[in-house]
Amino acid sequence: MSVLPPDLPRLRTLATYLRGELSRTEQALATAEKREATTTRQQPAPEPPAWLIERGIGVGRLPVRVHAGDCWDTRSRCAPAGADQIRALLAQGIPACPHCRPDTALGVLE
């Protein structure tokens, strides 16, 4: 059993009404998308961490190298760290990145 009217004039009226509703809905959708895009653009990018610890692959995921936060040679296995944590890792013998040289920036001599 259909909820639509059986006669042609009422079906045409209903189709006209639904086209208008669809047009208003599409306009509202476009406005909302523009508003969301504007909001997204206005939010500043998060501040990068000052120091990074690169971890290895595997169960223990031990530190394998330390980086400055803006280093271009970081990988997805990096986590933010504090300066004291980086100094401690350097003292334990974890190598510093040869590109960003966090050991030099922190004043740690090898």
Order of alpha helices (4+ residues) and beta strands (2+ residues): alpha-beta-beta-beta-alpha-alpha
